[in-house]
Amino acid sequence: MALPPQLKPIQHHLRTAQEHDKRDPVVAYYCRLHAMQTGMKLDGKTPECRKFLVKLMDQLEMMKKELSDNESISQEIVGNAHIENYALKMFLYADSEDRSGNFHKNLIKSFYTSSLLFDVLSVFGELSEENIQHRKYAKWKAAYIHNCLKNGETPQPGPIGMEGEAYDDEFGAEGGGPSQAPQNLQSQPSFHGHPSNQPPVSNFSNIQIPPGSHAPANTPAEVPHSEADPIKPVPVPRTMPVVDPSLLNSTQQGDMRFTPEDFTRAQKYCKYAGSALQYEDVGTAIQNLQKALKLLTTGKE
C-alpha cells in the first residue's frame, strides 16, 4: 500500500524498519511503532491515512505476537536499551569513518539512519540532551557529506561550523534493500576535541557519549555499500574497565532507604548490561553492573 503524501515524514522510518526485518526485528518493530505514533499525529482522520495506519497497526500486532518471547518487546526498559545501544553504535561507526576522512555512501547512510533511530527513542519518553545532540549532529552530517559528494567537493572531517544543510529525498531513496553490514569496525572515536586545523565554531565539537554507551566490536550498521568499493573489517582491540575493588564483596551500608526511582535506575543499569552482552560488549556490561552495585550498596551513583 502506497504511503499517503500527508505521511511523508515517516517514510524513512518505515524504510529503516523494512531494512531491519530480518537482521534485527526489534529495531524494525520500534521503527514501525514510532512511525505509527507519528503518523497518527500527522493525519489520523482522512480515509487514506487512516487505512494506511490501521494496516500498520495490524502489522505491529502481528510482530508483537511473533516476538512475544523477546524481552526487548515485552519489557520497555530493555527495548529502550536495545535501540539506544544500536543507534549509538551506528553513530560511532559513522563518526569514526568521518574523522578518518573515509567518505562514502555507507557513512552517509549510517549517520542518517542513526538520526532516525534517535527519533525512535521518543516512543520510550523524552530524549536525553545527549541524544538530542547526537540526532541533530548526525542528521546534519549526513546532509553535509551527501551534498559535498553530490557537488564534487571534499567534505571536512569532524565537527565544523554547522550551516543549514537541506537533506533531500534523493539519498533516502538510495537506501534500497538490506545488505550485509560491515563487521568489527573501528568505532571508538574521541568526542572531546577536534582536528587542530578546525576551530570549534559550534557546540558539536563537544558532543559526549554517555558513560558505558560506547560501541561494541560488532557495529550493526544496516547500510548498503558499493560492491566495487567494499569496506574491509578492522579488528577492534577490547579494553576491559578496571573493577572497583571497593565493590567486591560489598554489602548494604546501614539502614538505607531507597526510593522507587532508585530501584528503577538500578534496574536500568542491569538491563543496559544485559543488552551490552547481547553484542559481546563485556566492558559496557561491567561498567553498568558496577553502577547498579554502587547504587544499591551506597545509595549514590
Contacts in CASP RR format, 6 or more apart in sequence:
PFRMAT RR
TARGET T0000
AUTHOR 0000-0000-0000
METHOD contacts of the structure
MODEL  1
MALPPQLKPIQHHLRTAQEHDKRDPVVAYYCRLHAMQTGMKLDGKTPECR
KFLVKLMDQLEMMKKELSDNESISQEIVGNAHIENYALKMFLYADSEDRS
GNFHKNLIKSFYTSSLLFDVLSVFGELSEENIQHRKYAKWKAAYIHNCLK
NGETPQPGPIGMEGEAYDDEFGAEGGGPSQAPQNLQSQPSFHGHPSNQPP
VSNFSNIQIPPGSHAPANTPAEVPHSEADPIKPVPVPRTMPVVDPSLLNS
TQQGDMRFTPEDFTRAQKYCKYAGSALQYEDVGTAIQNLQKALKLLTTGK
E
1 51 0 8 1.000
1 52 0 8 1.000
1 55 0 8 1.000
3 10 0 8 1.000
3 11 0 8 1.000
3 14 0 8 1.000
3 52 0 8 1.000
4 43 0 8 1.000
4 46 0 8 1.000
4 48 0 8 1.000
4 49 0 8 1.000
4 52 0 8 1.000
6 42 0 8 1.000
6 43 0 8 1.000
6 46 0 8 1.000
6 48 0 8 1.000
6 49 0 8 1.000
7 39 0 8 1.000
7 42 0 8 1.000
7 43 0 8 1.000
7 49 0 8 1.000
7 52 0 8 1.000
7 53 0 8 1.000
9 38 0 8 1.000
9 39 0 8 1.000
9 42 0 8 1.000
10 34 0 8 1.000
10 35 0 8 1.000
10 38 0 8 1.000
10 39 0 8 1.000
10 42 0 8 1.000
12 112 0 8 1.000
12 116 0 8 1.000
12 172 0 8 1.000
13 31 0 8 1.000
13 32 0 8 1.000
13 34 0 8 1.000
13 35 0 8 1.000
13 38 0 8 1.000
13 116 0 8 1.000
13 119 0 8 1.000
13 120 0 8 1.000
14 31 0 8 1.000
14 32 0 8 1.000
14 35 0 8 1.000
15 172 0 8 1.000
15 175 0 8 1.000
15 176 0 8 1.000
16 27 0 8 1.000
16 28 0 8 1.000
16 31 0 8 1.000
16 113 0 8 1.000
16 116 0 8 1.000
16 117 0 8 1.000
16 222 0 8 1.000
17 27 0 8 1.000
17 28 0 8 1.000
17 29 0 8 1.000
17 31 0 8 1.000
17 32 0 8 1.000
17 35 0 8 1.000
18 28 0 8 1.000
18 177 0 8 1.000
18 178 0 8 1.000
19 28 0 8 1.000
19 175 0 8 1.000
19 176 0 8 1.000
19 177 0 8 1.000
19 178 0 8 1.000
19 222 0 8 1.000
20 27 0 8 1.000
20 28 0 8 1.000
20 31 0 8 1.000
20 178 0 8 1.000
20 222 0 8 1.000
21 28 0 8 1.000
21 178 0 8 1.000
22 178 0 8 1.000
23 178 0 8 1.000
23 181 0 8 1.000
23 220 0 8 1.000
23 222 0 8 1.000
24 86 0 8 1.000
24 220 0 8 1.000
24 222 0 8 1.000
25 63 0 8 1.000
25 66 0 8 1.000
25 67 0 8 1.000
25 70 0 8 1.000
26 67 0 8 1.000
26 70 0 8 1.000
26 72 0 8 1.000
26 73 0 8 1.000
26 79 0 8 1.000
26 82 0 8 1.000
26 83 0 8 1.000
27 82 0 8 1.000
27 83 0 8 1.000
27 86 0 8 1.000
27 117 0 8 1.000
27 222 0 8 1.000
28 63 0 8 1.000
29 60 0 8 1.000
29 63 0 8 1.000
29 64 0 8 1.000
29 67 0 8 1.000
29 73 0 8 1.000
30 79 0 8 1.000
30 83 0 8 1.000
30 120 0 8 1.000
30 123 0 8 1.000
31 116 0 8 1.000
31 117 0 8 1.000
31 120 0 8 1.000
32 56 0 8 1.000
32 59 0 8 1.000
32 60 0 8 1.000
32 63 0 8 1.000
33 60 0 8 1.000
33 120 0 8 1.000
33 123 0 8 1.000
34 119 0 8 1.000
34 120 0 8 1.000
34 122 0 8 1.000
34 123 0 8 1.000
35 56 0 8 1.000
36 53 0 8 1.000
36 56 0 8 1.000
36 57 0 8 1.000
36 60 0 8 1.000
37 123 0 8 1.000
39 49 0 8 1.000
39 53 0 8 1.000
40 53 0 8 1.000
42 49 0 8 1.000
43 49 0 8 1.000
44 50 0 8 1.000
44 53 0 8 1.000
64 73 0 8 1.000
67 73 0 8 1.000
68 74 0 8 1.000
71 78 0 8 1.000
71 79 0 8 1.000
72 78 0 8 1.000
72 79 0 8 1.000
72 81 0 8 1.000
72 82 0 8 1.000
72 275 0 8 1.000
73 79 0 8 1.000
75 271 0 8 1.000
76 124 0 8 1.000
77 267 0 8 1.000
77 268 0 8 1.000
77 271 0 8 1.000
78 271 0 8 1.000
78 275 0 8 1.000
79 124 0 8 1.000
79 275 0 8 1.000
80 121 0 8 1.000
80 124 0 8 1.000
81 268 0 8 1.000
81 271 0 8 1.000
81 272 0 8 1.000
81 274 0 8 1.000
81 275 0 8 1.000
82 275 0 8 1.000
82 278 0 8 1.000
83 117 0 8 1.000
83 120 0 8 1.000
83 121 0 8 1.000
83 124 0 8 1.000
84 121 0 8 1.000
84 131 0 8 1.000
84 213 0 8 1.000
85 213 0 8 1.000
85 216 0 8 1.000
85 272 0 8 1.000
85 275 0 8 1.000
85 276 0 8 1.000
85 279 0 8 1.000
86 117 0 8 1.000
86 220 0 8 1.000
87 114 0 8 1.000
87 117 0 8 1.000
87 118 0 8 1.000
87 120 0 8 1.000
87 121 0 8 1.000
87 131 0 8 1.000
87 134 0 8 1.000
88 114 0 8 1.000
88 134 0 8 1.000
88 209 0 8 1.000
88 213 0 8 1.000
88 214 0 8 1.000
88 215 0 8 1.000
89 187 0 8 1.000
89 215 0 8 1.000
89 216 0 8 1.000
89 219 0 8 1.000
89 220 0 8 1.000
89 221 0 8 1.000
89 279 0 8 1.000
90 110 0 8 1.000
90 113 0 8 1.000
90 114 0 8 1.000
90 117 0 8 1.000
90 219 0 8 1.000
90 220 0 8 1.000
90 221 0 8 1.000
91 110 0 8 1.000
91 111 0 8 1.000
91 114 0 8 1.000
91 118 0 8 1.000
91 134 0 8 1.000
91 138 0 8 1.000
92 187 0 8 1.000
92 188 0 8 1.000
92 189 0 8 1.000
92 209 0 8 1.000
92 214 0 8 1.000
92 215 0 8 1.000
92 219 0 8 1.000
93 110 0 8 1.000
93 182 0 8 1.000
93 185 0 8 1.000
93 187 0 8 1.000
93 215 0 8 1.000
93 219 0 8 1.000
93 221 0 8 1.000
94 107 0 8 1.000
94 110 0 8 1.000
94 111 0 8 1.000
94 114 0 8 1.000
94 138 0 8 1.000
94 141 0 8 1.000
94 221 0 8 1.000
95 111 0 8 1.000
95 158 0 8 1.000
95 189 0 8 1.000
95 191 0 8 1.000
96 185 0 8 1.000
96 186 0 8 1.000
96 187 0 8 1.000
96 188 0 8 1.000
96 189 0 8 1.000
97 103 0 8 1.000
97 104 0 8 1.000
97 106 0 8 1.000
97 107 0 8 1.000
97 110 0 8 1.000
97 185 0 8 1.000
98 107 0 8 1.000
98 111 0 8 1.000
98 141 0 8 1.000
98 145 0 8 1.000
98 155 0 8 1.000
98 157 0 8 1.000
98 158 0 8 1.000
99 157 0 8 1.000
99 158 0 8 1.000
99 189 0 8 1.000
99 195 0 8 1.000
100 157 0 8 1.000
101 155 0 8 1.000
101 157 0 8 1.000
103 145 0 8 1.000
103 148 0 8 1.000
103 149 0 8 1.000
103 154 0 8 1.000
103 155 0 8 1.000
104 225 0 8 1.000
104 226 0 8 1.000
104 229 0 8 1.000
104 231 0 8 1.000
105 174 0 8 1.000
105 223 0 8 1.000
105 224 0 8 1.000
105 225 0 8 1.000
105 226 0 8 1.000
106 182 0 8 1.000
106 221 0 8 1.000
106 223 0 8 1.000
106 224 0 8 1.000
106 225 0 8 1.000
106 231 0 8 1.000
107 145 0 8 1.000
108 142 0 8 1.000
108 145 0 8 1.000
108 146 0 8 1.000
108 149 0 8 1.000
108 171 0 8 1.000
109 142 0 8 1.000
109 171 0 8 1.000
109 174 0 8 1.000
109 175 0 8 1.000
109 221 0 8 1.000
109 223 0 8 1.000
109 224 0 8 1.000
110 221 0 8 1.000
110 223 0 8 1.000
111 138 0 8 1.000
111 139 0 8 1.000
111 141 0 8 1.000
111 142 0 8 1.000
111 145 0 8 1.000
112 138 0 8 1.000
112 139 0 8 1.000
112 142 0 8 1.000
112 167 0 8 1.000
112 171 0 8 1.000
112 172 0 8 1.000
113 221 0 8 1.000
113 222 0 8 1.000
113 223 0 8 1.000
114 134 0 8 1.000
114 135 0 8 1.000
114 138 0 8 1.000
115 134 0 8 1.000
115 135 0 8 1.000
115 136 0 8 1.000
115 138 0 8 1.000
115 139 0 8 1.000
115 142 0 8 1.000
118 127 0 8 1.000
118 131 0 8 1.000
118 132 0 8 1.000
118 134 0 8 1.000
118 135 0 8 1.000
118 138 0 8 1.000
119 135 0 8 1.000
121 127 0 8 1.000
121 131 0 8 1.000
127 135 0 8 1.000
128 210 0 8 1.000
130 207 0 8 1.000
130 208 0 8 1.000
130 209 0 8 1.000
130 210 0 8 1.000
133 203 0 8 1.000
133 204 0 8 1.000
133 207 0 8 1.000
134 207 0 8 1.000
136 204 0 8 1.000
137 159 0 8 1.000
137 204 0 8 1.000
137 207 0 8 1.000
139 167 0 8 1.000
140 162 0 8 1.000
140 164 0 8 1.000
140 165 0 8 1.000
140 204 0 8 1.000
142 167 0 8 1.000
142 171 0 8 1.000
143 164 0 8 1.000
143 165 0 8 1.000
143 166 0 8 1.000
143 167 0 8 1.000
144 155 0 8 1.000
144 163 0 8 1.000
144 165 0 8 1.000
145 155 0 8 1.000
146 167 0 8 1.000
146 171 0 8 1.000
147 165 0 8 1.000
147 166 0 8 1.000
148 154 0 8 1.000
148 155 0 8 1.000
149 155 0 8 1.000
150 170 0 8 1.000
156 198 0 8 1.000
157 195 0 8 1.000
158 194 0 8 1.000
158 195 0 8 1.000
158 198 0 8 1.000
159 193 0 8 1.000
159 194 0 8 1.000
159 198 0 8 1.000
159 200 0 8 1.000
159 202 0 8 1.000
159 204 0 8 1.000
159 205 0 8 1.000
159 207 0 8 1.000
160 198 0 8 1.000
160 201 0 8 1.000
160 202 0 8 1.000
161 201 0 8 1.000
161 202 0 8 1.000
161 204 0 8 1.000
162 202 0 8 1.000
162 204 0 8 1.000
174 224 0 8 1.000
175 223 0 8 1.000
175 224 0 8 1.000
176 224 0 8 1.000
177 224 0 8 1.000
178 222 0 8 1.000
179 222 0 8 1.000
179 223 0 8 1.000
179 224 0 8 1.000
179 225 0 8 1.000
181 219 0 8 1.000
181 220 0 8 1.000
181 221 0 8 1.000
181 222 0 8 1.000
181 223 0 8 1.000
182 219 0 8 1.000
182 221 0 8 1.000
182 225 0 8 1.000
182 231 0 8 1.000
182 233 0 8 1.000
183 218 0 8 1.000
183 219 0 8 1.000
183 233 0 8 1.000
184 217 0 8 1.000
184 218 0 8 1.000
184 219 0 8 1.000
184 233 0 8 1.000
184 234 0 8 1.000
184 235 0 8 1.000
184 236 0 8 1.000
185 219 0 8 1.000
185 221 0 8 1.000
185 231 0 8 1.000
185 233 0 8 1.000
185 234 0 8 1.000
185 236 0 8 1.000
186 234 0 8 1.000
186 236 0 8 1.000
187 214 0 8 1.000
187 215 0 8 1.000
187 219 0 8 1.000
187 236 0 8 1.000
188 214 0 8 1.000
188 215 0 8 1.000
188 236 0 8 1.000
191 206 0 8 1.000
191 207 0 8 1.000
191 208 0 8 1.000
191 209 0 8 1.000
192 206 0 8 1.000
192 208 0 8 1.000
193 200 0 8 1.000
193 205 0 8 1.000
193 206 0 8 1.000
194 200 0 8 1.000
194 205 0 8 1.000
200 206 0 8 1.000
211 287 0 8 1.000
212 272 0 8 1.000
212 283 0 8 1.000
212 284 0 8 1.000
212 287 0 8 1.000
212 288 0 8 1.000
213 272 0 8 1.000
213 284 0 8 1.000
214 284 0 8 1.000
216 276 0 8 1.000
216 279 0 8 1.000
216 280 0 8 1.000
216 281 0 8 1.000
216 284 0 8 1.000
217 236 0 8 1.000
217 238 0 8 1.000
217 279 0 8 1.000
217 280 0 8 1.000
217 281 0 8 1.000
218 279 0 8 1.000
218 280 0 8 1.000
220 279 0 8 1.000
225 231 0 8 1.000
238 282 0 8 1.000
238 283 0 8 1.000
239 283 0 8 1.000
240 282 0 8 1.000
240 283 0 8 1.000
240 286 0 8 1.000
241 283 0 8 1.000
241 286 0 8 1.000
241 287 0 8 1.000
241 290 0 8 1.000
243 286 0 8 1.000
243 290 0 8 1.000
244 290 0 8 1.000
244 294 0 8 1.000
247 290 0 8 1.000
247 293 0 8 1.000
247 294 0 8 1.000
247 297 0 8 1.000
250 293 0 8 1.000
250 297 0 8 1.000
251 297 0 8 1.000
252 296 0 8 1.000
252 297 0 8 1.000
253 297 0 8 1.000
253 298 0 8 1.000
253 299 0 8 1.000
256 299 0 8 1.000
258 296 0 8 1.000
258 299 0 8 1.000
262 295 0 8 1.000
262 299 0 8 1.000
265 295 0 8 1.000
265 301 0 8 1.000
266 292 0 8 1.000
266 295 0 8 1.000
266 296 0 8 1.000
267 292 0 8 1.000
269 288 0 8 1.000
269 289 0 8 1.000
269 291 0 8 1.000
269 292 0 8 1.000
269 295 0 8 1.000
270 288 0 8 1.000
270 289 0 8 1.000
270 292 0 8 1.000
272 284 0 8 1.000
272 288 0 8 1.000
273 284 0 8 1.000
273 285 0 8 1.000
273 286 0 8 1.000
273 288 0 8 1.000
273 289 0 8 1.000
273 292 0 8 1.000
274 285 0 8 1.000
276 282 0 8 1.000
276 283 0 8 1.000
276 284 0 8 1.000
276 285 0 8 1.000
276 288 0 8 1.000
277 285 0 8 1.000
291 301 0 8 1.000
294 300 0 8 1.000
294 301 0 8 1.000
295 301 0 8 1.000
END
